[in-house]
Amino acid sequence: MPRSVEDILAHADELAQRFEDYEPDPADERDVAAISALRQAAMERSAAEAHVRDAVRQAREHKVPWTTIGTFLGTSGEAARQRYGRLTA
């Protein structure tokens, strides 16, 4: 249901007042160093996974069996094939 211009302006004034009255809660603050470390770790994990995908692709191009790939990845050959097989098809 459409609101009137007056309703919209009143709501905007209310939101502006809430914004101006806002006081940050110290309990909501986050440690920037911890967040940065987490972000860096996630980026490193992503890069490592890309490196593994490239290595698996190269291994399959050189006819390395899935059982061998699985051994190096710490899993079964079938699990490696299921996870990375579509990359090499």
PyMOL Python script that loads the backbone (N, CA, C, O; Angstrom):
from pymol import cmd

cmd.read_pdbstr("""\
ATOM      1  N   MET A   1       0.850  -1.161   0.000  1.00  0.00           N
ATOM      2  CA  MET A   1       0.000   0.000   0.000  1.00  0.00           C
ATOM      3  C   MET A   1       0.905   1.236   0.000  1.00  0.00           C
ATOM      4  O   MET A   1       1.763   1.362   0.874  1.00  0.00           O
ATOM      5  N   PRO A   2       0.733   2.138  -0.948  1.00  0.00           N
ATOM      6  CA  PRO A   2       1.607   3.311  -1.013  1.00  0.00           C
ATOM      7  C   PRO A   2       1.435   4.200   0.214  1.00  0.00           C
ATOM      8  O   PRO A   2       0.340   4.337   0.759  1.00  0.00           O
ATOM      9  N   ARG A   3       2.547   4.798   0.630  1.00  0.00           N
ATOM     10  CA  ARG A   3       2.509   5.734   1.747  1.00  0.00           C
ATOM     11  C   ARG A   3       2.529   7.143   1.200  1.00  0.00           C
ATOM     12  O   ARG A   3       2.958   7.388   0.072  1.00  0.00           O
ATOM     13  N   SER A   4       2.074   8.034   1.994  1.00  0.00           N
ATOM     14  CA  SER A   4       2.066   9.437   1.554  1.00  0.00           C
ATOM     15  C   SER A   4       3.483  10.009   1.665  1.00  0.00           C
ATOM     16  O   SER A   4       4.351   9.460   2.343  1.00  0.00           O
ATOM     17  N   VAL A   5       3.675  11.119   0.979  1.00  0.00           N
ATOM     18  CA  VAL A   5       4.963  11.814   1.050  1.00  0.00           C
ATOM     19  C   VAL A   5       5.240  12.234   2.483  1.00  0.00           C
ATOM     20  O   VAL A   5       6.379  12.174   2.945  1.00  0.00           O
ATOM     21  N   GLU A   6       4.189  12.662   3.189  1.00  0.00           N
ATOM     22  CA  GLU A   6       4.351  13.077   4.579  1.00  0.00           C
ATOM     23  C   GLU A   6       4.836  11.901   5.446  1.00  0.00           C
ATOM     24  O   GLU A   6       5.704  12.072   6.302  1.00  0.00           O
ATOM     25  N   ASP A   7       4.260  10.697   5.212  1.00  0.00           N
ATOM     26  CA  ASP A   7       4.685   9.506   5.959  1.00  0.00           C
ATOM     27  C   ASP A   7       6.155   9.182   5.686  1.00  0.00           C
ATOM     28  O   ASP A   7       6.916   8.864   6.600  1.00  0.00           O
ATOM     29  N   ILE A   8       6.528   9.269   4.433  1.00  0.00           N
ATOM     30  CA  ILE A   8       7.918   8.967   4.054  1.00  0.00           C
ATOM     31  C   ILE A   8       8.871   9.969   4.678  1.00  0.00           C
ATOM     32  O   ILE A   8       9.919   9.581   5.195  1.00  0.00           O
ATOM     33  N   LEU A   9       8.533  11.247   4.640  1.00  0.00           N
ATOM     34  CA  LEU A   9       9.395  12.272   5.228  1.00  0.00           C
ATOM     35  C   LEU A   9       9.488  12.131   6.746  1.00  0.00           C
ATOM     36  O   LEU A   9      10.557  12.330   7.323  1.00  0.00           O
ATOM     37  N   ALA A  10       8.374  11.789   7.395  1.00  0.00           N
ATOM     38  CA  ALA A  10       8.398  11.590   8.843  1.00  0.00           C
ATOM     39  C   ALA A  10       9.298  10.413   9.194  1.00  0.00           C
ATOM     40  O   ALA A  10      10.069  10.471  10.152  1.00  0.00           O
ATOM     41  N   HIS A  11       9.194   9.364   8.420  1.00  0.00           N
ATOM     42  CA  HIS A  11      10.039   8.189   8.664  1.00  0.00           C
ATOM     43  C   HIS A  11      11.510   8.538   8.430  1.00  0.00           C
ATOM     44  O   HIS A  11      12.377   8.099   9.185  1.00  0.00           O
ATOM     45  N   ALA A  12      11.794   9.322   7.393  1.00  0.00           N
ATOM     46  CA  ALA A  12      13.169   9.738   7.119  1.00  0.00           C
ATOM     47  C   ALA A  12      13.715  10.571   8.274  1.00  0.00           C
ATOM     48  O   ALA A  12      14.869  10.412   8.672  1.00  0.00           O
ATOM     49  N   ASP A  13      12.876  11.463   8.813  1.00  0.00           N
ATOM     50  CA  ASP A  13      13.309  12.273   9.955  1.00  0.00           C
ATOM     51  C   ASP A  13      13.591  11.385  11.166  1.00  0.00           C
ATOM     52  O   ASP A  13      14.563  11.600  11.890  1.00  0.00           O
ATOM     53  N   GLU A  14      12.742  10.397  11.376  1.00  0.00           N
ATOM     54  CA  GLU A  14      12.931   9.466  12.493  1.00  0.00           C
ATOM     55  C   GLU A  14      14.247   8.703  12.338  1.00  0.00           C
ATOM     56  O   GLU A  14      14.999   8.561  13.301  1.00  0.00           O
ATOM     57  N   LEU A  15      14.525   8.214  11.133  1.00  0.00           N
ATOM     58  CA  LEU A  15      15.772   7.483  10.888  1.00  0.00           C
ATOM     59  C   LEU A  15      16.992   8.382  11.061  1.00  0.00           C
ATOM     60  O   LEU A  15      18.010   7.956  11.607  1.00  0.00           O
ATOM     61  N   ALA A  16      16.887   9.635  10.593  1.00  0.00           N
ATOM     62  CA  ALA A  16      17.992  10.572  10.746  1.00  0.00           C
ATOM     63  C   ALA A  16      18.272  10.837  12.227  1.00  0.00           C
ATOM     64  O   ALA A  16      19.430  10.921  12.637  1.00  0.00           O
ATOM     65  N   GLN A  17      17.219  10.966  13.020  1.00  0.00           N
ATOM     66  CA  GLN A  17      17.393  11.201  14.452  1.00  0.00           C
ATOM     67  C   GLN A  17      18.031   9.986  15.126  1.00  0.00           C
ATOM     68  O   GLN A  17      18.917  10.132  15.968  1.00  0.00           O
ATOM     69  N   ARG A  18      17.579   8.791  14.754  1.00  0.00           N
ATOM     70  CA  ARG A  18      18.167   7.569  15.310  1.00  0.00           C
ATOM     71  C   ARG A  18      19.654   7.491  14.967  1.00  0.00           C
ATOM     72  O   ARG A  18      20.464   7.081  15.798  1.00  0.00           O
ATOM     73  N   PHE A  19      20.009   7.882  13.751  1.00  0.00           N
ATOM     74  CA  PHE A  19      21.406   7.875  13.324  1.00  0.00           C
ATOM     75  C   PHE A  19      22.227   8.863  14.155  1.00  0.00           C
ATOM     76  O   PHE A  19      23.321   8.538  14.615  1.00  0.00           O
ATOM     77  N   GLU A  20      21.698  10.050  14.341  1.00  0.00           N
ATOM     78  CA  GLU A  20      22.411  11.068  15.102  1.00  0.00           C
ATOM     79  C   GLU A  20      22.530  10.707  16.576  1.00  0.00           C
ATOM     80  O   GLU A  20      23.514  11.073  17.218  1.00  0.00           O
ATOM     81  N   ASP A  21      21.561  10.005  17.119  1.00  0.00           N
ATOM     82  CA  ASP A  21      21.574   9.625  18.534  1.00  0.00           C
ATOM     83  C   ASP A  21      22.361   8.341  18.807  1.00  0.00           C
ATOM     84  O   ASP A  21      22.581   7.985  19.964  1.00  0.00           O
ATOM     85  N   TYR A  22      22.778   7.658  17.767  1.00  0.00           N
ATOM     86  CA  TYR A  22      23.437   6.355  17.934  1.00  0.00           C
ATOM     87  C   TYR A  22      24.771   6.495  18.667  1.00  0.00           C
ATOM     88  O   TYR A  22      25.587   7.358  18.347  1.00  0.00           O
ATOM     89  N   GLU A  23      24.966   5.647  19.632  1.00  0.00           N
ATOM     90  CA  GLU A  23      26.238   5.555  20.347  1.00  0.00           C
ATOM     91  C   GLU A  23      26.759   4.129  20.155  1.00  0.00           C
ATOM     92  O   GLU A  23      26.066   3.172  20.499  1.00  0.00           O
ATOM     93  N   PRO A  24      27.952   3.976  19.618  1.00  0.00           N
ATOM     94  CA  PRO A  24      28.500   2.634  19.402  1.00  0.00           C
ATOM     95  C   PRO A  24      28.638   1.874  20.716  1.00  0.00           C
ATOM     96  O   PRO A  24      28.945   2.455  21.757  1.00  0.00           O
ATOM     97  N   ASP A  25      28.414   0.601  20.652  1.00  0.00           N
ATOM     98  CA  ASP A  25      28.564  -0.276  21.807  1.00  0.00           C
ATOM     99  C   ASP A  25      29.953  -0.913  21.730  1.00  0.00           C
ATOM    100  O   ASP A  25      30.245  -1.625  20.769  1.00  0.00           O
ATOM    101  N   PRO A  26      30.815  -0.673  22.723  1.00  0.00           N
ATOM    102  CA  PRO A  26      32.162  -1.254  22.683  1.00  0.00           C
ATOM    103  C   PRO A  26      32.149  -2.783  22.531  1.00  0.00           C
ATOM    104  O   PRO A  26      33.109  -3.358  22.018  1.00  0.00           O
ATOM    105  N   ALA A  27      31.089  -3.433  22.965  1.00  0.00           N
ATOM    106  CA  ALA A  27      31.010  -4.892  22.834  1.00  0.00           C
ATOM    107  C   ALA A  27      30.890  -5.318  21.376  1.00  0.00           C
ATOM    108  O   ALA A  27      31.163  -6.473  21.047  1.00  0.00           O
ATOM    109  N   ASP A  28      30.488  -4.411  20.505  1.00  0.00           N
ATOM    110  CA  ASP A  28      30.352  -4.727  19.078  1.00  0.00           C
ATOM    111  C   ASP A  28      31.662  -4.560  18.311  1.00  0.00           C
ATOM    112  O   ASP A  28      31.748  -4.948  17.146  1.00  0.00           O
ATOM    113  N   GLU A  29      32.676  -3.990  18.949  1.00  0.00           N
ATOM    114  CA  GLU A  29      33.949  -3.759  18.267  1.00  0.00           C
ATOM    115  C   GLU A  29      34.674  -5.081  18.043  1.00  0.00           C
ATOM    116  O   GLU A  29      34.580  -6.000  18.856  1.00  0.00           O
ATOM    117  N   ARG A  30      35.395  -5.163  16.932  1.00  0.00           N
ATOM    118  CA  ARG A  30      36.151  -6.358  16.577  1.00  0.00           C
ATOM    119  C   ARG A  30      37.629  -6.021  16.521  1.00  0.00           C
ATOM    120  O   ARG A  30      38.012  -4.897  16.195  1.00  0.00           O
ATOM    121  N   ASP A  31      38.456  -7.011  16.845  1.00  0.00           N
ATOM    122  CA  ASP A  31      39.900  -6.848  16.784  1.00  0.00           C
ATOM    123  C   ASP A  31      40.330  -6.899  15.319  1.00  0.00           C
ATOM    124  O   ASP A  31      40.202  -7.934  14.665  1.00  0.00           O
ATOM    125  N   VAL A  32      40.834  -5.793  14.815  1.00  0.00           N
ATOM    126  CA  VAL A  32      41.212  -5.694  13.410  1.00  0.00           C
ATOM    127  C   VAL A  32      42.300  -6.700  13.069  1.00  0.00           C
ATOM    128  O   VAL A  32      42.269  -7.287  11.988  1.00  0.00           O
ATOM    129  N   ALA A  33      43.254  -6.915  13.956  1.00  0.00           N
ATOM    130  CA  ALA A  33      44.336  -7.863  13.678  1.00  0.00           C
ATOM    131  C   ALA A  33      43.795  -9.281  13.523  1.00  0.00           C
ATOM    132  O   ALA A  33      44.245 -10.026  12.652  1.00  0.00           O
ATOM    133  N   ALA A  34      42.837  -9.653  14.361  1.00  0.00           N
ATOM    134  CA  ALA A  34      42.261 -10.998  14.267  1.00  0.00           C
ATOM    135  C   ALA A  34      41.471 -11.160  12.974  1.00  0.00           C
ATOM    136  O   ALA A  34      41.554 -12.204  12.326  1.00  0.00           O
ATOM    137  N   ILE A  35      40.717 -10.155  12.597  1.00  0.00           N
ATOM    138  CA  ILE A  35      39.946 -10.207  11.350  1.00  0.00           C
ATOM    139  C   ILE A  35      40.892 -10.249  10.155  1.00  0.00           C
ATOM    140  O   ILE A  35      40.654 -10.992   9.203  1.00  0.00           O
ATOM    141  N   SER A  36      41.953  -9.465  10.198  1.00  0.00           N
ATOM    142  CA  SER A  36      42.939  -9.468   9.110  1.00  0.00           C
ATOM    143  C   SER A  36      43.615 -10.830   8.980  1.00  0.00           C
ATOM    144  O   SER A  36      43.817 -11.323   7.870  1.00  0.00           O
ATOM    145  N   ALA A  37      43.960 -11.431  10.103  1.00  0.00           N
ATOM    146  CA  ALA A  37      44.588 -12.753  10.079  1.00  0.00           C
ATOM    147  C   ALA A  37      43.642 -13.799   9.497  1.00  0.00           C
ATOM    148  O   ALA A  37      44.059 -14.664   8.727  1.00  0.00           O
ATOM    149  N   LEU A  38      42.381 -13.714   9.866  1.00  0.00           N
ATOM    150  CA  LEU A  38      41.385 -14.649   9.339  1.00  0.00           C
ATOM    151  C   LEU A  38      41.224 -14.473   7.836  1.00  0.00           C
ATOM    152  O   LEU A  38      41.172 -15.455   7.095  1.00  0.00           O
ATOM    153  N   ARG A  39      41.146 -13.237   7.388  1.00  0.00           N
ATOM    154  CA  ARG A  39      41.023 -12.949   5.956  1.00  0.00           C
ATOM    155  C   ARG A  39      42.236 -13.470   5.202  1.00  0.00           C
ATOM    156  O   ARG A  39      42.088 -14.083   4.145  1.00  0.00           O
ATOM    157  N   GLN A  40      43.428 -13.238   5.727  1.00  0.00           N
ATOM    158  CA  GLN A  40      44.657 -13.699   5.077  1.00  0.00           C
ATOM    159  C   GLN A  40      44.686 -15.227   4.995  1.00  0.00           C
ATOM    160  O   GLN A  40      45.063 -15.785   3.965  1.00  0.00           O
ATOM    161  N   ALA A  41      44.294 -15.897   6.068  1.00  0.00           N
ATOM    162  CA  ALA A  41      44.266 -17.359   6.071  1.00  0.00           C
ATOM    163  C   ALA A  41      43.286 -17.893   5.035  1.00  0.00           C
ATOM    164  O   ALA A  41      43.582 -18.871   4.348  1.00  0.00           O
ATOM    165  N   ALA A  42      42.135 -17.268   4.917  1.00  0.00           N
ATOM    166  CA  ALA A  42      41.148 -17.702   3.922  1.00  0.00           C
ATOM    167  C   ALA A  42      41.684 -17.505   2.511  1.00  0.00           C
ATOM    168  O   ALA A  42      41.467 -18.356   1.648  1.00  0.00           O
ATOM    169  N   MET A  43      42.372 -16.409   2.263  1.00  0.00           N
ATOM    170  CA  MET A  43      42.954 -16.172   0.939  1.00  0.00           C
ATOM    171  C   MET A  43      44.056 -17.189   0.644  1.00  0.00           C
ATOM    172  O   MET A  43      44.168 -17.662  -0.487  1.00  0.00           O
ATOM    173  N   GLU A  44      44.872 -17.533   1.645  1.00  0.00           N
ATOM    174  CA  GLU A  44      45.923 -18.527   1.460  1.00  0.00           C
ATOM    175  C   GLU A  44      45.332 -19.901   1.176  1.00  0.00           C
ATOM    176  O   GLU A  44      45.845 -20.643   0.338  1.00  0.00           O
ATOM    177  N   ARG A  45      44.247 -20.240   1.879  1.00  0.00           N
ATOM    178  CA  ARG A  45      43.587 -21.527   1.647  1.00  0.00           C
ATOM    179  C   ARG A  45      43.037 -21.589   0.231  1.00  0.00           C
ATOM    180  O   ARG A  45      43.143 -22.620  -0.434  1.00  0.00           O
ATOM    181  N   SER A  46      42.455 -20.501  -0.230  1.00  0.00           N
ATOM    182  CA  SER A  46      41.924 -20.450  -1.593  1.00  0.00           C
ATOM    183  C   SER A  46      43.042 -20.625  -2.617  1.00  0.00           C
ATOM    184  O   SER A  46      42.884 -21.352  -3.598  1.00  0.00           O
ATOM    185  N   ALA A  47      44.161 -19.962  -2.386  1.00  0.00           N
ATOM    186  CA  ALA A  47      45.301 -20.090  -3.297  1.00  0.00           C
ATOM    187  C   ALA A  47      45.855 -21.515  -3.272  1.00  0.00           C
ATOM    188  O   ALA A  47      46.218 -22.059  -4.315  1.00  0.00           O
ATOM    189  N   ALA A  48      45.919 -22.112  -2.092  1.00  0.00           N
ATOM    190  CA  ALA A  48      46.415 -23.490  -1.980  1.00  0.00           C
ATOM    191  C   ALA A  48      45.488 -24.459  -2.708  1.00  0.00           C
ATOM    192  O   ALA A  48      45.962 -25.377  -3.378  1.00  0.00           O
ATOM    193  N   GLU A  49      44.194 -24.271  -2.590  1.00  0.00           N
ATOM    194  CA  GLU A  49      43.239 -25.144  -3.281  1.00  0.00           C
ATOM    195  C   GLU A  49      43.378 -24.996  -4.793  1.00  0.00           C
ATOM    196  O   GLU A  49      43.286 -25.985  -5.519  1.00  0.00           O
ATOM    197  N   ALA A  50      43.595 -23.787  -5.271  1.00  0.00           N
ATOM    198  CA  ALA A  50      43.814 -23.584  -6.706  1.00  0.00           C
ATOM    199  C   ALA A  50      45.082 -24.294  -7.158  1.00  0.00           C
ATOM    200  O   ALA A  50      45.124 -24.870  -8.245  1.00  0.00           O
ATOM    201  N   HIS A  51      46.107 -24.255  -6.330  1.00  0.00           N
ATOM    202  CA  HIS A  51      47.371 -24.931  -6.643  1.00  0.00           C
ATOM    203  C   HIS A  51      47.154 -26.450  -6.714  1.00  0.00           C
ATOM    204  O   HIS A  51      47.680 -27.113  -7.609  1.00  0.00           O
ATOM    205  N   VAL A  52      46.381 -26.994  -5.771  1.00  0.00           N
ATOM    206  CA  VAL A  52      46.073 -28.430  -5.781  1.00  0.00           C
ATOM    207  C   VAL A  52      45.291 -28.784  -7.040  1.00  0.00           C
ATOM    208  O   VAL A  52      45.600 -29.784  -7.689  1.00  0.00           O
ATOM    209  N   ARG A  53      44.299 -27.999  -7.396  1.00  0.00           N
ATOM    210  CA  ARG A  53      43.520 -28.277  -8.618  1.00  0.00           C
ATOM    211  C   ARG A  53      44.419 -28.303  -9.846  1.00  0.00           C
ATOM    212  O   ARG A  53      44.290 -29.184 -10.696  1.00  0.00           O
ATOM    213  N   ASP A  54      45.333 -27.334  -9.938  1.00  0.00           N
ATOM    214  CA  ASP A  54      46.248 -27.296 -11.080  1.00  0.00           C
ATOM    215  C   ASP A  54      47.168 -28.515 -11.095  1.00  0.00           C
ATOM    216  O   ASP A  54      47.443 -29.085 -12.151  1.00  0.00           O
ATOM    217  N   ALA A  55      47.635 -28.905  -9.916  1.00  0.00           N
ATOM    218  CA  ALA A  55      48.517 -30.074  -9.828  1.00  0.00           C
ATOM    219  C   ALA A  55      47.776 -31.353 -10.197  1.00  0.00           C
ATOM    220  O   ALA A  55      48.333 -32.217 -10.874  1.00  0.00           O
ATOM    221  N   VAL A  56      46.534 -31.483  -9.764  1.00  0.00           N
ATOM    222  CA  VAL A  56      45.734 -32.664 -10.121  1.00  0.00           C
ATOM    223  C   VAL A  56      45.501 -32.690 -11.624  1.00  0.00           C
ATOM    224  O   VAL A  56      45.625 -33.739 -12.256  1.00  0.00           O
ATOM    225  N   ARG A  57      45.168 -31.559 -12.187  1.00  0.00           N
ATOM    226  CA  ARG A  57      44.946 -31.486 -13.638  1.00  0.00           C
ATOM    227  C   ARG A  57      46.209 -31.921 -14.384  1.00  0.00           C
ATOM    228  O   ARG A  57      46.140 -32.706 -15.330  1.00  0.00           O
ATOM    229  N   GLN A  58      47.346 -31.412 -13.959  1.00  0.00           N
ATOM    230  CA  GLN A  58      48.615 -31.768 -14.601  1.00  0.00           C
ATOM    231  C   GLN A  58      48.921 -33.258 -14.417  1.00  0.00           C
ATOM    232  O   GLN A  58      49.378 -33.917 -15.351  1.00  0.00           O
ATOM    233  N   ALA A  59      48.674 -33.783 -13.231  1.00  0.00           N
ATOM    234  CA  ALA A  59      48.917 -35.207 -12.978  1.00  0.00           C
ATOM    235  C   ALA A  59      48.056 -36.072 -13.894  1.00  0.00           C
ATOM    236  O   ALA A  59      48.537 -37.048 -14.469  1.00  0.00           O
ATOM    237  N   ARG A  60      46.786 -35.710 -14.026  1.00  0.00           N
ATOM    238  CA  ARG A  60      45.902 -36.497 -14.895  1.00  0.00           C
ATOM    239  C   ARG A  60      46.314 -36.392 -16.360  1.00  0.00           C
ATOM    240  O   ARG A  60      46.193 -37.364 -17.105  1.00  0.00           O
ATOM    241  N   GLU A  61      46.800 -35.221 -16.783  1.00  0.00           N
ATOM    242  CA  GLU A  61      47.295 -35.077 -18.159  1.00  0.00           C
ATOM    243  C   GLU A  61      48.464 -36.012 -18.413  1.00  0.00           C
ATOM    244  O   GLU A  61      48.690 -36.442 -19.544  1.00  0.00           O
ATOM    245  N   HIS A  62      49.213 -36.329 -17.349  1.00  0.00           N
ATOM    246  CA  HIS A  62      50.357 -37.238 -17.458  1.00  0.00           C
ATOM    247  C   HIS A  62      49.998 -38.656 -17.021  1.00  0.00           C
ATOM    248  O   HIS A  62      50.872 -39.456 -16.687  1.00  0.00           O
ATOM    249  N   LYS A  63      48.705 -38.952 -17.028  1.00  0.00           N
ATOM    250  CA  LYS A  63      48.185 -40.306 -16.779  1.00  0.00           C
ATOM    251  C   LYS A  63      48.488 -40.856 -15.389  1.00  0.00           C
ATOM    252  O   LYS A  63      48.562 -42.072 -15.211  1.00  0.00           O
ATOM    253  N   VAL A  64      48.663 -39.984 -14.409  1.00  0.00           N
ATOM    254  CA  VAL A  64      48.832 -40.439 -13.030  1.00  0.00           C
ATOM    255  C   VAL A  64      47.489 -40.976 -12.563  1.00  0.00           C
ATOM    256  O   VAL A  64      46.477 -40.286 -12.686  1.00  0.00           O
ATOM    257  N   PRO A  65      47.457 -42.209 -12.024  1.00  0.00           N
ATOM    258  CA  PRO A  65      46.167 -42.790 -11.615  1.00  0.00           C
ATOM    259  C   PRO A  65      45.563 -42.073 -10.409  1.00  0.00           C
ATOM    260  O   PRO A  65      46.260 -41.469  -9.594  1.00  0.00           O
ATOM    261  N   TRP A  66      44.234 -42.166 -10.334  1.00  0.00           N
ATOM    262  CA  TRP A  66      43.510 -41.531  -9.228  1.00  0.00           C
ATOM    263  C   TRP A  66      43.960 -42.077  -7.881  1.00  0.00           C
ATOM    264  O   TRP A  66      43.977 -41.331  -6.902  1.00  0.00           O
ATOM    265  N   THR A  67      44.317 -43.331  -7.799  1.00  0.00           N
ATOM    266  CA  THR A  67      44.766 -43.891  -6.510  1.00  0.00           C
ATOM    267  C   THR A  67      46.023 -43.180  -6.022  1.00  0.00           C
ATOM    268  O   THR A  67      46.163 -42.907  -4.830  1.00  0.00           O
ATOM    269  N   THR A  68      46.934 -42.882  -6.938  1.00  0.00           N
ATOM    270  CA  THR A  68      48.163 -42.167  -6.561  1.00  0.00           C
ATOM    271  C   THR A  68      47.845 -40.730  -6.152  1.00  0.00           C
ATOM    272  O   THR A  68      48.375 -40.223  -5.163  1.00  0.00           O
ATOM    273  N   ILE A  69      46.981 -40.089  -6.918  1.00  0.00           N
ATOM    274  CA  ILE A  69      46.580 -38.716  -6.579  1.00  0.00           C
ATOM    275  C   ILE A  69      45.922 -38.703  -5.201  1.00  0.00           C
ATOM    276  O   ILE A  69      46.227 -37.848  -4.370  1.00  0.00           O
ATOM    277  N   GLY A  70      45.022 -39.650  -4.963  1.00  0.00           N
ATOM    278  CA  GLY A  70      44.360 -39.732  -3.666  1.00  0.00           C
ATOM    279  C   GLY A  70      45.345 -39.919  -2.530  1.00  0.00           C
ATOM    280  O   GLY A  70      45.199 -39.313  -1.468  1.00  0.00           O
ATOM    281  N   THR A  71      46.350 -40.757  -2.749  1.00  0.00           N
ATOM    282  CA  THR A  71      47.364 -40.983  -1.715  1.00  0.00           C
ATOM    283  C   THR A  71      48.059 -39.680  -1.343  1.00  0.00           C
ATOM    284  O   THR A  71      48.245 -39.385  -0.162  1.00  0.00           O
ATOM    285  N   PHE A  72      48.442 -38.901  -2.350  1.00  0.00           N
ATOM    286  CA  PHE A  72      49.121 -37.631  -2.072  1.00  0.00           C
ATOM    287  C   PHE A  72      48.208 -36.602  -1.420  1.00  0.00           C
ATOM    288  O   PHE A  72      48.665 -35.730  -0.680  1.00  0.00           O
ATOM    289  N   LEU A  73      46.918 -36.711  -1.699  1.00  0.00           N
ATOM    290  CA  LEU A  73      45.970 -35.767  -1.110  1.00  0.00           C
ATOM    291  C   LEU A  73      45.427 -36.248   0.234  1.00  0.00           C
ATOM    292  O   LEU A  73      44.651 -35.543   0.879  1.00  0.00           O
ATOM    293  N   GLY A  74      45.828 -37.436   0.652  1.00  0.00           N
ATOM    294  CA  GLY A  74      45.387 -37.949   1.949  1.00  0.00           C
ATOM    295  C   GLY A  74      43.970 -38.481   1.918  1.00  0.00           C
ATOM    296  O   GLY A  74      43.252 -38.412   2.916  1.00  0.00           O
ATOM    297  N   THR A  75      43.563 -39.015   0.770  1.00  0.00           N
ATOM    298  CA  THR A  75      42.214 -39.541   0.623  1.00  0.00           C
ATOM    299  C   THR A  75      42.265 -40.749  -0.311  1.00  0.00           C
ATOM    300  O   THR A  75      43.339 -41.146  -0.763  1.00  0.00           O
ATOM    301  N   SER A  76      41.130 -41.314  -0.590  1.00  0.00           N
ATOM    302  CA  SER A  76      41.100 -42.434  -1.538  1.00  0.00           C
ATOM    303  C   SER A  76      41.146 -41.895  -2.964  1.00  0.00           C
ATOM    304  O   SER A  76      40.860 -40.724  -3.212  1.00  0.00           O
ATOM    305  N   GLY A  77      41.509 -42.764  -3.884  1.00  0.00           N
ATOM    306  CA  GLY A  77      41.504 -42.384  -5.286  1.00  0.00           C
ATOM    307  C   GLY A  77      40.107 -42.014  -5.748  1.00  0.00           C
ATOM    308  O   GLY A  77      39.937 -41.071  -6.520  1.00  0.00           O
ATOM    309  N   GLU A  78      39.100 -42.754  -5.280  1.00  0.00           N
ATOM    310  CA  GLU A  78      37.716 -42.473  -5.669  1.00  0.00           C
ATOM    311  C   GLU A  78      37.268 -41.104  -5.163  1.00  0.00           C
ATOM    312  O   GLU A  78      36.605 -40.357  -5.883  1.00  0.00           O
ATOM    313  N   ALA A  79      37.631 -40.779  -3.928  1.00  0.00           N
ATOM    314  CA  ALA A  79      37.259 -39.460  -3.388  1.00  0.00           C
ATOM    315  C   ALA A  79      37.952 -38.349  -4.178  1.00  0.00           C
ATOM    316  O   ALA A  79      37.348 -37.312  -4.452  1.00  0.00           O
ATOM    317  N   ALA A  80      39.213 -38.563  -4.543  1.00  0.00           N
ATOM    318  CA  ALA A  80      39.931 -37.565  -5.353  1.00  0.00           C
ATOM    319  C   ALA A  80      39.266 -37.412  -6.714  1.00  0.00           C
ATOM    320  O   ALA A  80      39.104 -36.297  -7.209  1.00  0.00           O
ATOM    321  N   ARG A  81      38.880 -38.536  -7.319  1.00  0.00           N
ATOM    322  CA  ARG A  81      38.227 -38.491  -8.630  1.00  0.00           C
ATOM    323  C   ARG A  81      36.899 -37.742  -8.545  1.00  0.00           C
ATOM    324  O   ARG A  81      36.570 -36.941  -9.420  1.00  0.00           O
ATOM    325  N   GLN A  82      36.138 -38.013  -7.476  1.00  0.00           N
ATOM    326  CA  GLN A  82      34.848 -37.337  -7.320  1.00  0.00           C
ATOM    327  C   GLN A  82      35.020 -35.840  -7.140  1.00  0.00           C
ATOM    328  O   GLN A  82      34.230 -35.049  -7.655  1.00  0.00           O
ATOM    329  N   ARG A  83      36.052 -35.456  -6.410  1.00  0.00           N
ATOM    330  CA  ARG A  83      36.246 -34.029  -6.140  1.00  0.00           C
ATOM    331  C   ARG A  83      36.868 -33.281  -7.321  1.00  0.00           C
ATOM    332  O   ARG A  83      36.484 -32.148  -7.609  1.00  0.00           O
ATOM    333  N   TYR A  84      37.830 -33.916  -8.005  1.00  0.00           N
ATOM    334  CA  TYR A  84      38.586 -33.204  -9.025  1.00  0.00           C
ATOM    335  C   TYR A  84      38.377 -33.739 -10.444  1.00  0.00           C
ATOM    336  O   TYR A  84      38.897 -33.166 -11.402  1.00  0.00           O
ATOM    337  N   GLY A  85      37.632 -34.815 -10.585  1.00  0.00           N
ATOM    338  CA  GLY A  85      37.475 -35.447 -11.889  1.00  0.00           C
ATOM    339  C   GLY A  85      36.869 -34.550 -12.949  1.00  0.00           C
ATOM    340  O   GLY A  85      37.268 -34.626 -14.111  1.00  0.00           O
ATOM    341  N   ARG A  86      35.929 -33.712 -12.591  1.00  0.00           N
ATOM    342  CA  ARG A  86      35.284 -32.848 -13.581  1.00  0.00           C
ATOM    343  C   ARG A  86      36.263 -31.820 -14.149  1.00  0.00           C
ATOM    344  O   ARG A  86      36.027 -31.270 -15.225  1.00  0.00           O
ATOM    345  N   LEU A  87      37.350 -31.558 -13.438  1.00  0.00           N
ATOM    346  CA  LEU A  87      38.341 -30.597 -13.922  1.00  0.00           C
ATOM    347  C   LEU A  87      39.205 -31.171 -15.037  1.00  0.00           C
ATOM    348  O   LEU A  87      39.813 -30.440 -15.818  1.00  0.00           O
ATOM    349  N   THR A  88      39.243 -32.500 -15.090  1.00  0.00           N
ATOM    350  CA  THR A  88      40.150 -33.146 -16.027  1.00  0.00           C
ATOM    351  C   THR A  88      39.423 -33.835 -17.169  1.00  0.00           C
ATOM    352  O   THR A  88      40.053 -34.464 -18.019  1.00  0.00           O
ATOM    353  N   ALA A  89      38.112 -33.720 -17.193  1.00  0.00           N
ATOM    354  CA  ALA A  89      37.330 -34.412 -18.236  1.00  0.00           C
ATOM    355  C   ALA A  89      37.425 -33.728 -19.567  1.00  0.00           C
ATOM    356  O   ALA A  89      36.827 -34.186 -20.540  1.00  0.00           O
TER     357      ALA A  89
END
""", "prot")
cmd.dss("prot")
cmd.show_as("cartoon", "prot")
cmd.util.cbc("prot")
cmd.orient("prot")
